Each structure stands twice: as C-alpha cells, then as structure tokens.
Amino acid sequence: MFDYGFQSAPFLIIKSASSDADNGAHITLSELLFGGVEFMLFGMGFVFLFLVLLVLMTRVMSWVIAQFAVPTPVVQSSSPLARLFDGAEAVTSLYA
C-alpha cells in the first residue's frame, strides 16, 4: 500500500516556489544525508577550533597574570602541628 523506499519517499522531495510543479528542484536521500554530514562536520570543526582558542587564551591570560602578579609573603606559623605538615617534612613524616 505505502512504499517508503529511498526513491519514493514524499517527504524527501523539496520543490521550488515556481508555478510549474514539474520544474521543482528535487533532493535525493543521498544528497540530504551528505548535506547533514557536511553540516555536522563543519559544526564540530568550529566547536573544536573555539575550544582550542579558549584553552590557548586561558593559558596566555594565566601567563600574563603570573608575570605581573606581586608575590605574597608566606607567613610561618609557630605551631608544632603546622611545622609538621610544612613542605618536605610532611612527605618524610608520612613515609617514616
């Protein structure tokens, strides 16, 4: 009764806005799929380029901030517990 094969699918035919119905432009399924894949690849390419640009600009911004940042002095605590977990002493005390 209904034939929804690749050649006769009525929803895959796009006709132009001309007055003559036989003069319309027809798009086949393969052209439609190729257009979709092409659109997908362009979209993924633009997203990839945007993300690469975002990572590069973040790294440049971090480098610029590190160049102009004023180093803050480290305040040493007099607590024995703070000295235990300070730097290399913490690593040696964990493996001792």
The first five atom37 places (N, CA, C, CB, O) and aatype in JSON, in Angstrom:
{
  "aatype": [12, 13, 3, 18, 7, 13, 5, 15, 0, 14, 13, 10, 9, 9, 11, 15, 0, 15, 15, 3, 0, 3, 2, 7, 0, 8, 9, 16, 10, 15, 6, 10, 10, 13, 7, 7, 19, 6, 13, 12, 10, 13, 7, 12, 7, 13, 19, 13, 10, 13, 10, 19, 10, 10, 19, 10, 12, 16, 1, 19, 12, 15, 17, 19, 9, 0, 5, 13, 0, 19, 14, 16, 14, 19, 19, 5, 15, 15, 15, 14, 10, 0, 1, 10, 13, 3, 7, 0, 6, 0, 19, 16, 15, 10, 18, 0],
  "atom_mask": [
    [1, 1, 1, 1, 1],
    [1, 1, 1, 1, 1],
    [1, 1, 1, 1, 1],
    [1, 1, 1, 1, 1],
    [1, 1, 1, 0, 1],
    [1, 1, 1, 1, 1],
    [1, 1, 1, 1, 1],
    [1, 1, 1, 1, 1],
    [1, 1, 1, 1, 1],
    [1, 1, 1, 1, 1],
    [1, 1, 1, 1, 1],
    [1, 1, 1, 1, 1],
    [1, 1, 1, 1, 1],
    [1, 1, 1, 1, 1],
    [1, 1, 1, 1, 1],
    [1, 1, 1, 1, 1],
    [1, 1, 1, 1, 1],
    [1, 1, 1, 1, 1],
    [1, 1, 1, 1, 1],
    [1, 1, 1, 1, 1],
    [1, 1, 1, 1, 1],
    [1, 1, 1, 1, 1],
    [1, 1, 1, 1, 1],
    [1, 1, 1, 0, 1],
    [1, 1, 1, 1, 1],
    [1, 1, 1, 1, 1],
    [1, 1, 1, 1, 1],
    [1, 1, 1, 1, 1],
    [1, 1, 1, 1, 1],
    [1, 1, 1, 1, 1],
    [1, 1, 1, 1, 1],
    [1, 1, 1, 1, 1],
    [1, 1, 1, 1, 1],
    [1, 1, 1, 1, 1],
    [1, 1, 1, 0, 1],
    [1, 1, 1, 0, 1],
    [1, 1, 1, 1, 1],
    [1, 1, 1, 1, 1],
    [1, 1, 1, 1, 1],
    [1, 1, 1, 1, 1],
    [1, 1, 1, 1, 1],
    [1, 1, 1, 1, 1],
    [1, 1, 1, 0, 1],
    [1, 1, 1, 1, 1],
    [1, 1, 1, 0, 1],
    [1, 1, 1, 1, 1],
    [1, 1, 1, 1, 1],
    [1, 1, 1, 1, 1],
    [1, 1, 1, 1, 1],
    [1, 1, 1, 1, 1],
    [1, 1, 1, 1, 1],
    [1, 1, 1, 1, 1],
    [1, 1, 1, 1, 1],
    [1, 1, 1, 1, 1],
    [1, 1, 1, 1, 1],
    [1, 1, 1, 1, 1],
    [1, 1, 1, 1, 1],
    [1, 1, 1, 1, 1],
    [1, 1, 1, 1, 1],
    [1, 1, 1, 1, 1],
    [1, 1, 1, 1, 1],
    [1, 1, 1, 1, 1],
    [1, 1, 1, 1, 1],
    [1, 1, 1, 1, 1],
    [1, 1, 1, 1, 1],
    [1, 1, 1, 1, 1],
    [1, 1, 1, 1, 1],
    [1, 1, 1, 1, 1],
    [1, 1, 1, 1, 1],
    [1, 1, 1, 1, 1],
    [1, 1, 1, 1, 1],
    [1, 1, 1, 1, 1],
    [1, 1, 1, 1, 1],
    [1, 1, 1, 1, 1],
    [1, 1, 1, 1, 1],
    [1, 1, 1, 1, 1],
    [1, 1, 1, 1, 1],
    [1, 1, 1, 1, 1],
    [1, 1, 1, 1, 1],
    [1, 1, 1, 1, 1],
    [1, 1, 1, 1, 1],
    [1, 1, 1, 1, 1],
    [1, 1, 1, 1, 1],
    [1, 1, 1, 1, 1],
    [1, 1, 1, 1, 1],
    [1, 1, 1, 1, 1],
    [1, 1, 1, 0, 1],
    [1, 1, 1, 1, 1],
    [1, 1, 1, 1, 1],
    [1, 1, 1, 1, 1],
    [1, 1, 1, 1, 1],
    [1, 1, 1, 1, 1],
    [1, 1, 1, 1, 1],
    [1, 1, 1, 1, 1],
    [1, 1, 1, 1, 1],
    [1, 1, 1, 1, 1]
  ],
  "atom_positions": [
    [[0.82, -1.19, 0.0], [0.0, 0.0, 0.0], [0.87, 1.26, 0.0], [-0.93, -0.01, 1.2], [0.8, 2.05, -0.94]],
    [[1.71, 1.46, 1.07], [2.62, 2.62, 1.11], [4.03, 2.13, 0.87], [2.52, 3.37, 2.48], [4.45, 1.13, 1.45]],
    [[4.75, 2.82, 0.02], [6.13, 2.47, -0.27], [7.02, 3.61, 0.21], [6.33, 2.2, -1.81], [7.06, 4.68, -0.39]],
    [[7.73, 3.36, 1.31], [8.6, 4.38, 1.87], [10.06, 4.07, 1.56], [8.4, 4.49, 3.38], [10.93, 4.27, 2.41]],
    [[10.33, 3.59, 0.37], [11.69, 3.3, -0.04], [12.47, 4.58, -0.27], [0.0, 0.0, 0.0], [11.94, 5.68, -0.13]],
    [[13.73, 4.42, -0.62], [14.59, 5.58, -0.79], [14.22, 6.4, -2.02], [16.02, 5.14, -0.89], [14.48, 7.61, -2.05]],
    [[13.62, 5.81, -3.01], [13.33, 6.52, -4.25], [12.0, 7.27, -4.2], [13.31, 5.55, -5.39], [11.85, 8.28, -4.89]],
    [[11.04, 6.81, -3.4], [9.71, 7.4, -3.49], [9.23, 8.03, -2.2], [8.73, 6.37, -3.93], [8.02, 8.19, -2.01]],
    [[10.12, 8.39, -1.3], [9.69, 9.0, -0.05], [9.24, 10.43, -0.33], [10.83, 8.97, 1.01], [10.06, 11.25, -0.75]],
    [[7.97, 10.76, -0.11], [7.49, 12.09, -0.48], [8.04, 13.21, 0.4], [5.99, 12.12, -0.42], [8.06, 14.37, -0.02]],
    [[8.48, 12.89, 1.61], [8.99, 13.94, 2.49], [10.43, 14.3, 2.18], [8.88, 13.5, 3.93], [10.96, 15.24, 2.77]],
    [[11.09, 13.59, 1.27], [12.46, 13.89, 0.89], [12.55, 14.73, -0.37], [13.23, 12.63, 0.71], [13.65, 15.01, -0.84]],
    [[11.42, 15.13, -0.91], [11.4, 15.92, -2.14], [11.06, 17.36, -1.77], [10.37, 15.35, -3.17], [10.02, 17.63, -1.17]],
    [[11.93, 18.26, -2.12], [11.71, 19.68, -1.85], [11.52, 20.37, -3.19], [12.9, 20.31, -1.04], [12.4, 20.31, -4.05]],
    [[10.39, 21.0, -3.37], [10.1, 21.68, -4.63], [10.31, 23.17, -4.48], [8.66, 21.39, -5.11], [10.1, 23.74, -3.4]],
    [[10.74, 23.8, -5.56], [10.94, 25.24, -5.53], [9.59, 25.95, -5.57], [11.84, 25.69, -6.7], [8.55, 25.32, -5.79]],
    [[9.62, 27.24, -5.37], [8.39, 28.03, -5.31], [7.95, 28.49, -6.69], [8.58, 29.23, -4.39], [7.37, 29.57, -6.82]],
    [[8.2, 27.71, -7.71], [7.77, 28.1, -9.05], [6.33, 27.67, -9.27], [8.7, 27.49, -10.13], [5.81, 26.81, -8.56]],
    [[5.69, 28.27, -10.27], [4.3, 27.94, -10.54], [4.17, 26.58, -11.21], [3.67, 29.02, -11.42], [3.14, 25.92, -11.06]],
    [[5.17, 26.15, -11.94], [5.13, 24.86, -12.62], [5.63, 23.78, -11.65], [5.99, 24.89, -13.93], [6.78, 23.83, -11.22]],
    [[4.79, 22.82, -11.31], [5.13, 21.78, -10.33], [6.21, 20.84, -10.85], [3.9, 20.99, -9.96], [6.96, 20.29, -10.05]],
    [[6.31, 20.65, -12.14], [7.3, 19.73, -12.69], [8.69, 20.36, -12.77], [6.87, 19.27, -14.06], [9.67, 19.65, -12.98]],
    [[8.78, 21.64, -12.61], [10.05, 22.34, -12.7], [10.76, 22.44, -11.35], [9.84, 23.72, -13.27], [11.79, 23.11, -11.27]],
    [[10.26, 21.8, -10.31], [10.81, 21.94, -8.96], [12.16, 21.24, -8.82], [0.0, 0.0, 0.0], [12.49, 20.34, -9.59]],
    [[12.92, 21.67, -7.82], [14.21, 21.05, -7.53], [13.98, 19.87, -6.59], [15.2, 22.08, -6.91], [13.31, 20.02, -5.56]],
    [[14.52, 18.74, -6.93], [14.36, 17.54, -6.12], [15.67, 17.21, -5.44], [13.88, 16.35, -6.99], [16.74, 17.27, -6.06]],
    [[15.61, 16.85, -4.16], [16.78, 16.46, -3.4], [16.65, 14.98, -3.08], [16.95, 17.32, -2.1], [15.65, 14.55, -2.5]],
    [[17.65, 14.22, -3.44], [17.61, 12.79, -3.15], [18.06, 12.54, -1.72], [18.49, 12.0, -4.14], [18.57, 13.43, -1.04]],
    [[17.85, 11.31, -1.27], [18.22, 10.96, 0.1], [19.73, 11.06, 0.3], [17.74, 9.56, 0.44], [20.18, 11.51, 1.36]],
    [[20.5, 10.65, -0.68], [21.96, 10.71, -0.53], [22.44, 12.16, -0.45], [22.65, 9.99, -1.7], [23.36, 12.45, 0.31]],
    [[21.84, 13.06, -1.22], [22.21, 14.47, -1.14], [21.83, 15.05, 0.21], [21.54, 15.27, -2.26], [22.58, 15.84, 0.79]],
    [[20.67, 14.65, 0.71], [20.22, 15.14, 2.01], [21.13, 14.64, 3.13], [18.78, 14.71, 2.26], [21.48, 15.41, 4.02]],
    [[21.51, 13.37, 3.08], [22.41, 12.82, 4.09], [23.79, 13.45, 4.0], [22.52, 11.31, 3.95], [24.41, 13.75, 5.02]],
    [[24.28, 13.65, 2.76], [25.58, 14.29, 2.59], [25.56, 15.71, 3.14], [25.99, 14.29, 1.12], [26.53, 16.15, 3.77]],
    [[24.47, 16.43, 2.91], [24.35, 17.78, 3.45], [24.34, 17.78, 4.98], [0.0, 0.0, 0.0], [24.93, 18.65, 5.6]],
    [[23.66, 16.8, 5.57], [23.64, 16.7, 7.03], [24.99, 16.38, 7.61], [0.0, 0.0, 0.0], [25.39, 16.95, 8.62]],
    [[25.72, 15.45, 6.97], [27.05, 15.09, 7.44], [28.01, 16.26, 7.27], [27.58, 13.86, 6.69], [28.84, 16.52, 8.15]],
    [[27.9, 16.96, 6.17], [28.74, 18.14, 5.94], [28.47, 19.22, 6.99], [28.5, 18.7, 4.52], [29.41, 19.82, 7.52]],
    [[27.21, 19.45, 7.28], [26.84, 20.44, 8.31], [27.36, 20.01, 9.67], [25.31, 20.63, 8.35], [27.83, 20.84, 10.45]],
    [[27.26, 18.71, 9.98], [27.76, 18.2, 11.24], [29.27, 18.39, 11.37], [27.4, 16.73, 11.39], [29.76, 18.81, 12.42]],
    [[30.01, 18.07, 10.3], [31.47, 18.21, 10.35], [31.9, 19.66, 10.47], [32.1, 17.59, 9.12], [32.84, 19.97, 11.21]],
    [[31.22, 20.56, 9.76], [31.54, 21.99, 9.93], [31.25, 22.44, 11.35], [30.73, 22.84, 8.93], [32.05, 23.16, 11.94]],
    [[30.14, 22.03, 11.9], [29.8, 22.41, 13.28], [30.8, 21.89, 14.29], [0.0, 0.0, 0.0], [31.22, 22.61, 15.18]],
    [[31.18, 20.61, 14.14], [32.16, 20.04, 15.06], [33.52, 20.71, 14.9], [32.29, 18.53, 14.84], [34.25, 20.9, 15.88]],
    [[33.87, 21.07, 13.68], [35.14, 21.76, 13.45], [35.17, 23.14, 14.1], [0.0, 0.0, 0.0], [36.17, 23.53, 14.7]],
    [[34.07, 23.87, 13.97], [34.02, 25.19, 14.6], [34.04, 25.08, 16.13], [32.77, 25.95, 14.16], [34.69, 25.89, 16.79]],
    [[33.37, 24.11, 16.68], [33.39, 23.92, 18.14], [34.8, 23.54, 18.59], [32.38, 22.83, 18.57], [35.27, 24.05, 19.6]],
    [[35.47, 22.66, 17.86], [36.83, 22.27, 18.21], [37.78, 23.47, 18.15], [37.33, 21.17, 17.27], [38.58, 23.67, 19.06]],
    [[37.68, 24.27, 17.09], [38.53, 25.46, 16.98], [38.24, 26.45, 18.1], [38.33, 26.13, 15.63], [39.17, 27.06, 18.63]],
    [[36.97, 26.61, 18.46], [36.63, 27.51, 19.57], [37.23, 27.01, 20.87], [35.1, 27.64, 19.7], [37.76, 27.81, 21.65]],
    [[37.16, 25.71, 21.13], [37.71, 25.19, 22.38], [39.23, 25.29, 22.41], [37.29, 23.74, 22.57], [39.8, 25.57, 23.47]],
    [[39.9, 25.07, 21.28], [41.35, 25.24, 21.22], [41.7, 26.7, 21.49], [41.92, 24.79, 19.85], [42.63, 26.99, 22.25]],
    [[40.98, 27.62, 20.88], [41.21, 29.05, 21.12], [40.95, 29.41, 22.58], [40.32, 29.89, 20.2], [41.68, 30.22, 23.15]],
    [[39.94, 28.83, 23.17], [39.63, 29.1, 24.58], [40.76, 28.63, 25.48], [38.32, 28.42, 24.97], [41.14, 29.34, 26.41]],
    [[41.3, 27.43, 25.23], [42.4, 26.92, 26.05], [43.65, 27.77, 25.87], [42.7, 25.44, 25.69], [44.32, 28.1, 26.85]],
    [[43.96, 28.14, 24.63], [45.15, 28.97, 24.4], [45.03, 30.33, 25.06], [45.37, 29.14, 22.9], [45.98, 30.81, 25.67]],
    [[43.87, 30.95, 24.94], [43.7, 32.27, 25.56], [43.73, 32.19, 27.09], [42.38, 32.91, 25.11], [44.19, 33.12, 27.75]],
    [[43.24, 31.08, 27.65], [43.31, 30.9, 29.1], [44.76, 30.76, 29.55], [42.49, 29.68, 29.54], [45.15, 31.31, 30.57]],
    [[45.55, 30.02, 28.78], [46.97, 29.88, 29.12], [47.71, 31.21, 28.99], [47.64, 28.83, 28.23], [48.54, 31.54, 29.84]],
    [[47.41, 31.97, 27.94], [48.05, 33.29, 27.77], [47.65, 34.21, 28.91], [47.66, 33.92, 26.41], [48.49, 34.94, 29.44]],
    [[46.38, 34.2, 29.29], [45.92, 35.04, 30.38], [46.6, 34.64, 31.69], [44.4, 34.95, 30.53], [46.97, 35.51, 32.48]],
    [[46.77, 33.35, 31.94], [47.44, 32.9, 33.16], [48.91, 33.32, 33.15], [47.34, 31.38, 33.3], [49.45, 33.71, 34.19]],
    [[49.55, 33.25, 31.99], [50.94, 33.66, 31.9], [51.09, 35.17, 32.16], [51.52, 33.3, 30.53], [52.0, 35.59, 32.87]],
    [[50.19, 35.96, 31.58], [50.25, 37.42, 31.78], [50.02, 37.76, 33.25], [49.21, 38.13, 30.89], [50.71, 38.61, 33.8]],
    [[49.08, 37.11, 33.87], [48.81, 37.38, 35.29], [50.01, 36.97, 36.14], [47.54, 36.63, 35.76], [50.37, 37.66, 37.09]],
    [[50.65, 35.84, 35.8], [51.82, 35.39, 36.56], [52.99, 36.35, 36.39], [52.22, 33.97, 36.13], [53.81, 36.5, 37.3]],
    [[53.1, 37.0, 35.23], [54.19, 37.94, 35.0], [54.04, 39.21, 35.81], [54.29, 38.28, 33.53], [55.03, 39.78, 36.28]],
    [[52.79, 39.67, 35.99], [52.57, 40.94, 36.66], [52.08, 40.81, 38.09], [51.58, 41.75, 35.88], [51.86, 41.82, 38.76]],
    [[51.91, 39.61, 38.56], [51.41, 39.43, 39.92], [52.52, 39.68, 40.92], [50.83, 38.0, 40.11], [53.69, 39.35, 40.69]],
    [[52.15, 40.27, 42.02], [53.1, 40.53, 43.1], [53.09, 39.31, 44.02], [52.73, 41.85, 43.88], [52.04, 38.91, 44.51]],
    [[54.27, 38.72, 44.27], [54.28, 37.54, 45.13], [53.93, 37.92, 46.57], [55.66, 36.85, 45.07], [54.4, 38.93, 47.09]],
    [[53.13, 37.11, 47.18], [52.73, 37.38, 48.56], [53.67, 36.62, 49.5], [51.25, 36.97, 48.8], [54.03, 35.48, 49.22]],
    [[54.04, 37.24, 50.58], [54.95, 36.55, 51.52], [54.21, 35.42, 52.25], [55.54, 37.56, 52.54], [53.02, 35.52, 52.54]],
    [[54.95, 34.37, 52.53], [54.4, 33.23, 53.24], [54.63, 33.44, 54.73], [55.03, 31.88, 52.76], [55.76, 33.67, 55.16]],
    [[53.58, 33.37, 55.49], [53.68, 33.57, 56.93], [53.93, 32.22, 57.58], [52.39, 34.23, 57.51], [53.17, 31.27, 57.39]],
    [[55.02, 32.14, 58.35], [55.38, 30.91, 59.04], [54.63, 30.86, 60.37], [56.9, 30.82, 59.27], [54.58, 31.84, 61.11]],
    [[54.06, 29.71, 60.64], [53.34, 29.52, 61.89], [54.3, 28.95, 62.93], [52.12, 28.6, 61.7], [55.24, 28.23, 62.6]],
    [[54.04, 29.27, 64.16], [54.89, 28.77, 65.23], [54.32, 27.49, 65.85], [55.06, 29.83, 66.31], [54.91, 26.94, 66.78]],
    [[53.21, 27.02, 65.34], [52.59, 25.83, 65.87], [53.39, 24.58, 65.47], [51.13, 25.71, 65.38], [53.82, 24.48, 64.32]],
    [[53.6, 23.63, 66.38], [54.33, 22.41, 66.03], [53.58, 21.58, 64.99], [54.58, 21.57, 67.27], [54.21, 20.92, 64.16]],
    [[52.26, 21.6, 65.03], [51.48, 20.84, 64.05], [51.63, 21.45, 62.66], [49.99, 20.81, 64.46], [51.7, 20.71, 61.67]],
    [[51.69, 22.78, 62.57], [51.87, 23.44, 61.28], [53.25, 23.14, 60.72], [51.66, 24.95, 61.41], [53.4, 22.97, 59.52]],
    [[54.27, 23.08, 61.59], [55.62, 22.76, 61.13], [55.73, 21.31, 60.68], [56.63, 23.04, 62.22], [56.56, 20.99, 59.82]],
    [[54.92, 20.43, 61.26], [54.94, 19.03, 60.88], [54.47, 18.84, 59.45], [54.09, 18.21, 61.83], [55.02, 18.03, 58.71]],
    [[53.44, 19.6, 59.04], [52.88, 19.46, 57.7], [53.35, 20.55, 56.75], [51.38, 19.47, 57.77], [52.6, 20.96, 55.87]],
    [[54.55, 21.01, 56.91], [55.08, 22.06, 56.06], [56.09, 21.48, 55.08], [55.71, 23.18, 56.9], [57.17, 21.04, 55.49]],
    [[55.75, 21.48, 53.81], [56.69, 21.13, 52.75], [57.2, 19.71, 52.81], [0.0, 0.0, 0.0], [56.42, 18.76, 52.91]],
    [[58.52, 19.57, 52.74], [59.16, 18.26, 52.64], [59.04, 17.48, 53.93], [60.61, 18.4, 52.26], [59.05, 16.25, 53.92]],
    [[58.92, 18.18, 55.05], [58.8, 17.47, 56.31], [57.52, 16.63, 56.35], [58.83, 18.46, 57.49], [57.49, 15.56, 56.96]],
    [[56.47, 17.1, 55.72], [55.22, 16.35, 55.7], [55.4, 15.06, 54.9], [54.07, 17.2, 55.09], [54.88, 14.01, 55.3]],
    [[56.12, 15.12, 53.8], [56.31, 13.93, 52.97], [57.19, 12.92, 53.7], [56.95, 14.31, 51.61], [56.88, 11.73, 53.69]],
    [[58.26, 13.36, 54.33], [59.13, 12.43, 55.05], [58.45, 11.85, 56.27], [60.42, 13.12, 55.46], [58.69, 10.69, 56.62]],
    [[57.61, 12.64, 56.93], [56.93, 12.1, 58.11], [55.87, 11.08, 57.73], [56.3, 13.24, 58.93], [55.57, 10.18, 58.51]],
    [[55.29, 11.2, 56.54], [54.27, 10.24, 56.11], [54.89, 8.89, 55.77], [53.51, 10.78, 54.89], [54.26, 7.85, 55.98]],
    [[56.11, 8.88, 55.26], [56.76, 7.63, 54.85], [57.74, 7.1, 55.89], [57.47, 7.82, 53.55], [58.4, 6.1, 55.63]],
    [[57.85, 7.72, 57.02], [58.79, 7.27, 58.05], [58.24, 6.12, 58.86], [59.16, 8.42, 58.97], [58.91, 5.62, 59.77]]
  ]
}
